[in-house]
Amino acid sequence: MIPLLIVLLVILVLFGTGFALDVLWWIALALLVVWVLGFFLRSGDRRWYRW
């Protein structure tokens, strides 16, 4: 019974990690798009964000 619970716990941890990594990839992609837009939409030395 205990090994079955350990295997199920490992599966849940791996599933949660995979989901978190997928979400992090989408966040990174969104930040890249914002950065590229900021790079092209800036006017002179002024930027529309303060990074």
C-alpha positions in Angstrom: 0.0 0.0 0.0 2.8 2.4 0.9 4.7 2.0 -2.4 1.5 2.6 -4.3 1.0 5.9 -2.4 4.6 6.9 -3.1 4.3 6.2 -6.8 1.0 8.3 -6.9 2.7 11.1 -5.0 5.7 11.1 -7.5 3.2 11.2 -10.4 1.4 14.1 -8.9 4.6 16.0 -8.3 5.8 15.4 -11.8 2.4 16.5 -13.2 2.4 19.6 -11.1 6.0 20.4 -12.2 5.1 19.9 -15.9 2.1 22.2 -15.5 4.2 24.9 -13.8 6.9 24.7 -16.4 4.3 25.1 -19.2 2.8 28.2 -17.4 6.3 29.6 -17.0 7.0 29.2 -20.7 3.9 31.2 -21.6 4.8 33.9 -19.1 8.3 34.1 -20.6 6.8 34.4 -24.1 4.5 37.2 -23.0 7.4 39.1 -21.4 9.4 38.7 -24.6 6.6 40.1 -26.7 6.3 43.1 -24.3 10.0 43.7 -24.4 10.1 43.6 -28.2 7.1 45.9 -28.4 8.8 48.3 -26.0 12.0 48.2 -28.1 10.2 49.1 -31.3 7.7 51.6 -29.8 10.1 53.7 -27.9 10.5 57.3 -29.0 14.0 58.7 -28.8 15.6 58.0 -25.4 12.3 57.7 -23.6 10.8 54.3 -23.0 7.2 53.5 -22.0 8.5 51.1 -19.3 11.2 51.5 -16.7 13.2 48.2 -16.7 
